[in-house]
Amino acid sequence: MSQVTEYSEKVMDHFSNPRNVGEMENPSGVGTVGNAKCGDIMRMYLDIDENQVVRDAKFKTFGCGAAIATSSMATELVKGKTIADAMEVTNQAVMEALGGLPPVKVHCSLLAQEAIHAALWDYSQKNDVVIEGLKAPVNDIEETEEYYQTPGE
Ligand code: FES
């Protein structure tokens, strides 16, 4: 992919109209990851059926526009996929689907990949399922609700 210096229309679209925003009651897997440098946080919820197909995905992102666009696209890409195929939704795949990201924003797409993996890891732990190529999340953060409160609340 050639170097992108500004936001594509797709990035702007997913930033302005993010898909699948919200929480999920009783998710099959949930993962929260953060980037210590920028302080952005992403939480991903997955609903996975008995055939190991992702039925639904939702997210909550407390972060920059690119992080919102990448989490929105990531949820769209994993929906309807098997767990194995969801593992292929890498940050590269998310960036490509968005028409690229400026270099300084690549880490935002990495957060989306890590959030998917953290949610899949949670699912694998709860259901005693081994997911090939999946490692325990490194940037998993404490699951406290504080992060999601508006300052001053
Ligand atoms: Fe950190 Fe975008 S600036 S996730």
Residues whose N, C-alpha, C, O or C-beta is under 5 A from the ligand:
A	BS01	FES	N35 C38 D40 G63 C64 A66 A67 H107 C108
